[in-house]
């Protein structure tokens, strides 16, 4: 899958244009499962920067990773409905422990995306490359703008609750 078509989709996701996202997915359903072959590096960071959400695209990222980062719950649900992999891992896939869309949603404090991903089957216990499960990430300072605000704290509390509930259901 060429990164150009996927980049068009993720830029549309970042802009929050549900209608165009739906059209792009209808025209090319494989985009829901596609992964970026390349991503931000020191030499090509600008090419993979999504200004609307102040976020870089990394090799292995999927549209679902970017929907989580962009706080686009409806688009995340649409992607899951058309077959997006809720357990997809980004560039750190050599050891199968890269960042998943759930990790991304937790770190960007998007409770709605966390809910959609958990309902779509994301594993609340799966660790990232650093060995951190989503719950650990949910309880740490993200370092992003707005950390510590009332809204971020409310999102964080909701995410912790969702992760606890999902973990308890799985036993």
N, C-alpha and C positions, 0 to 999 in steps of 0.2 A: 504494500500500500504506500503510495507516494506520500511523503510528509506534507506536500503542498495542499492536498485535499483535506487532510486531517487538520492542518493549521487553519484553513478557512473555517472549518467547523468549530475549532476551539476559540477562535477570535469571535465568532458569532455567539458562542456560549458565553464568553466573557462580557459581551455586549448585552446579554440577557434577551436576545431576540428569539423567543420560543417558536414563532412562526417559521422563520428562516431555518432554524435548527431542524424542525420537523420536515421541511422540504428537502433539506440536504440529506437527512437520514432516509427519507422515502426514495430519493433518487439513487442513493448509494448506501444500503443498509450495512455493508461491511465496515463502514466508518465507526459504528458503535463498538466494534471489537478491535479496531486497528490500534496499533502502538506506534509511537514515534520511533523511527529507526535512529534518528539523530536528535540531539537536544543541545541545550546550553552548555558551552564549554568556555574556557578562557578566551579562545579565539573566535567564537561565534555566539557569544552571549546575547548580543543585540538582536540577532535574527530570531531568537526564541524567547524574547521578552514580551509579555502581554501587559501592556501599560495599564489597561482598564482595571486590572486586579493586582498590579505590582507583583507579578509572579513570572518565574521562568518555567519553560517547558523543558523537561529532561527526557533523555532517551528512555524509551520504555513507557512513558506516560501515555495515558489513554484520554479520550474525551471525558470519561468519568472522573479521572483525576482533576481535570480542569473545571468540571462542573462543581466538584466539591470545593475547590479553591475559590471559585467565583460565587459561592453561596447560591447556586442555582438548583434548588431542590426539585422543581418541576422538571427541569431538563435532566437531572440525575435520574429521576423516576422514569422518564421517557427512555433514556439510554438503557436502563436496567430492563425495561419492558421489551426492548428490541434486541436483547442479548448481550449487553455489555458485561464484562467480567468484573464482578465486585471485588474479586481477590487479585486483580492484575497488579503486578509489581513494576516499578519503574527501573531506571538504569542500573540499579544494584541487583540485577536478576541473576548474575552468575552463581550466587549462592542461595538463590530463591528467597532472599530476605529484604528486598527493596521496599520502598514506600508504597502502600496501597491507597486506593481512594479513601478508605476509612481513616487511615493515618492523616491524610491530607485534610479531611473534613474536621477531624479533631483538632489539629494544629491551627487551622484557620477559624476555629470556634464557630462552626456552622452546625448547630444542633439539628436543623431540618434535614440537612444532607446526611448527617450521622444516622438519623432515624430512617431515612430512605435506604441507605446502604445496609443497615442492620436488617430491615424488613426484606431486603433483596438477598440476604444470605451472607453478608460479610461476617467474618470471624472476629469477634471482639477480643480474642486472646492472641491473635497472630502478631508476632513481634516483627519489628523492622530491623534493618541491618545493625543498628546500635543495640538491639536487644530489648527495645521498648515496646510493650504492648500499648494499645490505644488508651487504656485507663491511666497508665503512667503519664502519657503525653497530655491527657485531659487535666491532670492535676498540676502540671508545670506551667510556668510562665512561657508564653509562646515567643516573646521578644518582638512581636509585631506591633504596629501602631494600634493604640486603643486598649492594649493590655492593661487591666486594672480598672477600666471603665465599668460602670454599672451594667451596661449591655454585655460586655465581654464576660463579666462575672455571672450574669444570668445565663448566658449561653453555656458557660463552663459547668454550672450547676446542672443544667438540663442534660448536657452530654454525659456527665458522670452518672446521673440517674439512668439514662438510656443504656449506657454500657453495663451498669450493675444489673439492670433488668434482663438484658440480653444474655449476659453471662450466667445468671441464675436459671434462665430458661434452658440453656444448653447443658446445665448440670455440671 
